[in-house]
Amino acid sequence: MSNLQLRIISGLVLASVVLALTWVGGLPFRLLAVAISAAVFYEWTRMTRPAHSRVMWPRVMWLVPEACMAVLLVALGFGVAAVDFLLLALAATVIVAAIGFLRGSGLWDATGIAYASLSGFALAFLRGADHAGLLAILFLFAVVWTTDTLAYFVGRAVGGPKLAPSISPGKTWSGAIGGTVAGVAAGIVVSVLAGTGNQLLPGLAALLLSVVSQIGDLFESWVKRRHGCKDSSQLIPGHGGVMDRVDGLVVAALALYVIGSLAASPDNPAQGLFGG
């Protein structure tokens, strides 16, 4: 089996599982969010920790980030209130940052705690268990996946100046613009199908998510380049790691969560997006 065939098959399997859990919502989708957070943290520490770090640091100190992340995963799985989870995530990040400062290892573990925990948190609380949550996640998927796909094809077809050659040499301005236009169009289509009357706000939200998702993609590329990694891991056959697939999605999910929570509530942000 060629790498392209493996990539297509694994991609279809993953998409089917994710969409099925999205449709079900509730606990199954929340557990998916927990799994994404756990995988992101594993891959983050795999990339950013020096190979000899566990020899140099006292055992109890390198276990603290894992223990903090485990607490956050349990809290997310049990569905604690949004504000309580955010306070836990803040406390865990501060604790791990303090340990990183004391052992002179920098803030990579603390950043990983924040990045991984907020990734799963935003997805879980956006979906929730109601119809508005389903529409919010489908809106997110449509914008981010369309942006990513069309940015690739437009960039290859049109070419032109590089977007960020020192971070991701393959990305072009033409691809970024083409992906953004397509992402906004996809978001508006979902919004129209959902019965939203005024398309101005969904269009603006789609524009923001499209741009933010590409920034998230560049951020992960920078982290990998900074640490000399080609892929975040080999967890997904033909695709690399989980972070390689969700880098733009989770950052866009957090942005959409913030928009929704400002319009409604931190525990049910989708009501502020598609609750009308």
C-alpha positions as CSV (number, residue, x, y, z in Angstrom):
1,M,0.0,0.0,0.0
2,S,1.4,3.4,-1.0
3,N,1.7,6.3,1.4
4,L,-1.0,8.2,-0.4
5,Q,-3.4,5.2,-0.1
6,L,-2.6,4.9,3.6
7,R,-3.2,8.6,4.0
8,I,-6.5,8.5,2.3
9,I,-7.8,5.4,4.2
10,S,-6.7,6.7,7.6
11,G,-8.1,10.1,6.8
12,L,-11.5,8.7,5.9
13,V,-11.6,6.5,9.0
14,L,-10.7,9.4,11.3
15,A,-13.2,11.7,9.6
16,S,-15.9,9.1,10.0
17,V,-15.2,8.6,13.7
18,V,-15.0,12.3,14.4
19,L,-18.2,13.1,12.6
20,A,-20.1,10.3,14.3
21,L,-19.0,11.4,17.7
22,T,-19.8,15.0,16.8
23,W,-23.3,13.9,15.9
24,V,-23.8,12.0,19.1
25,G,-22.3,14.8,21.3
26,G,-22.4,14.6,25.1
27,L,-20.0,12.3,26.9
28,P,-18.7,10.5,23.7
29,F,-17.6,13.8,22.2
30,R,-16.2,15.0,25.5
31,L,-14.1,11.8,25.7
32,L,-12.9,12.6,22.2
33,A,-11.8,16.0,23.4
34,V,-10.0,14.4,26.3
35,A,-8.2,12.0,23.9
36,I,-7.2,15.0,21.7
37,S,-5.8,16.9,24.7
38,A,-3.9,13.8,25.9
39,A,-2.4,13.2,22.5
40,V,-1.5,16.9,22.0
41,F,0.3,17.0,25.4
42,Y,2.2,13.7,24.7
43,E,3.3,15.0,21.3
44,W,4.2,18.4,22.7
45,T,6.5,17.0,25.4
46,R,7.9,14.4,22.9
47,M,9.0,17.3,20.7
48,T,10.1,19.9,23.2
49,R,11.9,17.9,25.9
50,P,15.6,17.1,25.5
51,A,16.3,13.4,25.2
52,H,18.5,13.5,28.3
53,S,16.1,15.6,30.4
54,R,14.8,12.7,32.5
55,V,18.3,11.8,33.5
56,M,19.1,15.3,34.6
57,W,15.9,16.2,36.5
58,P,14.8,14.6,39.8
59,R,12.1,12.0,39.1
60,V,9.5,13.8,41.2
61,M,10.0,17.0,39.2
62,W,9.4,15.5,35.7
63,L,6.3,13.7,36.9
64,V,4.6,17.0,38.0
65,P,3.6,18.1,34.5
66,E,2.1,14.7,33.7
67,A,0.3,14.7,37.0
68,C,-1.1,18.1,36.4
69,M,-2.2,17.1,32.9
70,A,-3.9,14.0,34.3
71,V,-5.9,16.0,36.7
72,L,-7.1,18.3,33.9
73,L,-8.0,15.4,31.7
74,V,-10.1,13.8,34.5
75,A,-11.8,17.2,35.2
76,L,-12.6,17.6,31.5
77,G,-13.9,14.1,31.2
78,F,-16.2,14.5,34.2
79,G,-17.6,17.7,32.8
80,V,-16.7,20.3,35.5
81,A,-17.9,23.8,35.0
82,A,-16.0,25.9,32.5
83,V,-14.8,28.5,35.0
84,D,-13.6,25.8,37.4
85,F,-11.7,24.0,34.6
86,L,-10.1,27.3,33.5
87,L,-9.0,28.0,37.0
88,L,-7.5,24.5,37.3
89,A,-5.7,24.9,34.0
90,L,-4.3,28.3,35.1
91,A,-3.1,26.8,38.4
92,A,-1.5,23.8,36.6
93,T,0.2,26.1,34.1
94,V,1.6,28.3,36.9
95,I,2.9,25.3,38.9
96,V,4.6,23.7,35.9
97,A,6.0,27.1,34.9
98,A,7.5,27.6,38.4
99,I,9.1,24.1,38.2
100,G,10.5,24.9,34.8
101,F,12.0,28.1,36.1
102,L,13.5,26.3,39.1
103,R,15.1,23.5,37.0
104,G,16.2,25.9,34.2
105,S,14.2,24.1,31.5
106,G,12.1,27.1,30.4
107,L,8.4,27.3,29.8
108,W,7.9,24.5,27.2
109,D,6.1,22.2,29.6
110,A,3.9,25.0,31.0
111,T,3.0,26.1,27.4
112,G,2.2,22.5,26.6
113,I,-0.2,22.2,29.6
114,A,-2.0,25.4,28.5
115,Y,-2.1,24.5,24.8
116,A,-3.2,20.9,25.3
117,S,-5.8,21.6,28.0
118,L,-7.4,24.5,26.2
119,S,-7.6,22.5,23.0
120,G,-9.8,19.8,24.5
121,F,-11.7,22.3,26.6
122,A,-12.8,24.5,23.7
123,L,-14.0,21.6,21.6
124,A,-15.9,19.9,24.5
125,F,-17.7,23.1,25.6
126,L,-18.5,24.2,22.1
127,R,-20.2,20.9,21.3
128,G,-22.0,20.4,24.6
129,A,-25.1,18.2,24.3
130,D,-27.7,20.3,22.3
131,H,-28.4,21.1,18.7
132,A,-26.7,24.5,18.9
133,G,-23.5,22.8,19.9
134,L,-23.7,20.5,16.9
135,L,-24.1,23.4,14.6
136,A,-21.2,25.3,16.2
137,I,-18.9,22.3,15.7
138,L,-20.0,21.7,12.1
139,F,-19.5,25.4,11.4
140,L,-16.0,25.1,12.9
141,F,-15.1,22.0,10.9
142,A,-16.4,23.5,7.7
143,V,-14.4,26.7,8.0
144,V,-11.1,25.1,9.2
145,W,-11.2,22.0,6.9
146,T,-12.1,24.0,3.8
147,T,-9.5,26.6,4.6
148,D,-6.8,24.0,5.0
149,T,-7.8,22.0,1.9
150,L,-8.2,25.0,-0.5
151,A,-5.1,26.7,0.9
152,Y,-3.1,23.6,-0.2
153,F,-4.6,23.4,-3.7
154,V,-4.7,27.1,-4.5
155,G,-1.1,27.5,-3.3
156,R,0.0,24.7,-5.5
157,A,-1.9,26.0,-8.5
158,V,-1.1,29.7,-8.2
159,G,2.2,29.7,-6.3
160,G,3.7,33.1,-5.7
161,P,5.4,34.7,-2.7
162,K,5.9,32.6,0.4
163,L,3.8,33.3,3.5
164,A,6.4,32.4,6.1
165,P,9.4,30.8,4.4
166,S,11.5,30.5,7.5
167,I,8.7,28.6,9.3
168,S,6.8,26.7,6.6
169,P,8.4,27.0,3.2
170,G,5.5,25.4,1.3
171,K,2.8,27.9,2.3
172,T,2.1,30.9,0.0
173,W,0.1,34.1,0.2
174,S,-2.1,32.9,-2.6
175,G,-2.9,29.7,-0.7
176,A,-3.6,31.6,2.5
177,I,-6.0,34.1,0.7
178,G,-7.7,31.4,-1.4
179,G,-8.2,29.2,1.7
180,T,-9.6,32.1,3.7
181,V,-12.1,33.0,0.9
182,A,-13.2,29.4,0.7
183,G,-13.4,29.0,4.5
184,V,-15.7,32.1,4.8
185,A,-17.9,30.7,2.0
186,A,-18.1,27.3,3.7
187,G,-19.0,29.0,7.0
188,I,-21.8,31.0,5.4
189,V,-23.2,27.9,3.7
190,V,-23.4,26.1,7.1
191,S,-25.0,29.2,8.6
192,V,-27.6,29.4,5.9
193,L,-28.4,25.7,6.2
194,A,-28.7,26.2,10.0
195,G,-31.4,28.9,9.4
196,T,-29.4,31.9,10.6
197,G,-31.0,35.0,9.3
198,N,-28.2,37.6,9.2
199,Q,-25.1,36.2,7.5
200,L,-22.8,39.2,8.5
201,L,-21.8,37.9,11.9
202,P,-21.3,34.3,10.8
203,G,-19.3,35.6,7.8
204,L,-17.1,37.7,10.1
205,A,-16.7,34.8,12.5
206,A,-15.7,32.5,9.6
207,L,-13.1,35.1,8.5
208,L,-11.6,35.2,12.0
209,L,-11.6,31.4,12.3
210,S,-10.0,30.9,8.9
211,V,-7.1,33.4,9.7
212,V,-6.7,32.0,13.2
213,S,-6.5,28.4,12.0
214,Q,-3.7,29.3,9.6
215,I,-1.9,31.0,12.5
216,G,-2.3,27.9,14.6
217,D,-0.9,25.8,11.7
218,L,2.2,28.1,11.5
219,F,2.6,28.0,15.2
220,E,2.9,24.2,15.3
221,S,5.3,24.4,12.3
222,W,7.5,26.8,14.2
223,V,7.5,24.5,17.3
224,K,8.5,21.6,15.1
225,R,11.2,23.5,13.3
226,R,12.5,24.9,16.6
227,H,13.0,21.4,17.9
228,G,14.1,19.7,14.6
229,C,11.0,17.5,14.2
230,K,9.3,16.7,10.9
231,D,6.1,15.4,12.4
232,S,4.7,15.7,15.9
233,S,4.6,11.9,16.2
234,Q,3.6,8.9,14.1
235,L,0.3,8.2,15.8
236,I,-1.8,8.5,12.6
237,P,-0.7,6.3,9.7
238,G,0.3,8.4,6.7
239,H,-0.5,11.7,8.5
240,G,2.1,12.0,11.3
241,G,0.7,13.1,14.7
242,V,-2.5,14.4,16.2
243,M,-1.1,17.9,16.4
244,D,-0.3,17.8,12.7
245,R,-4.0,17.3,12.0
246,V,-5.6,19.6,14.7
247,D,-3.1,22.5,15.0
248,G,-5.4,24.9,13.2
249,L,-8.6,23.4,14.4
250,V,-8.0,23.7,18.2
251,V,-6.8,27.3,18.0
252,A,-9.9,28.2,15.9
253,A,-12.1,26.3,18.4
254,L,-10.7,28.4,21.2
255,A,-11.4,31.6,19.2
256,L,-15.0,30.4,18.5
257,Y,-15.5,29.5,22.2
258,V,-14.5,33.0,23.2
259,I,-16.9,34.5,20.8
260,G,-19.7,32.3,21.9
261,S,-19.1,32.6,25.6
262,L,-19.1,36.4,25.3
263,A,-22.4,36.2,23.5
264,A,-24.0,33.6,25.9
265,S,-22.2,31.9,28.8
266,P,-18.9,30.1,29.4
267,D,-20.7,26.8,30.0
268,N,-22.9,26.9,26.8
269,P,-21.1,29.2,24.2
270,A,-22.9,27.6,21.3
271,Q,-26.2,29.3,22.4
272,G,-24.6,32.6,21.6
273,L,-23.7,31.4,18.1
274,F,-26.6,29.2,16.9
275,G,-29.1,29.3,19.8
276,G,-31.5,31.8,18.2
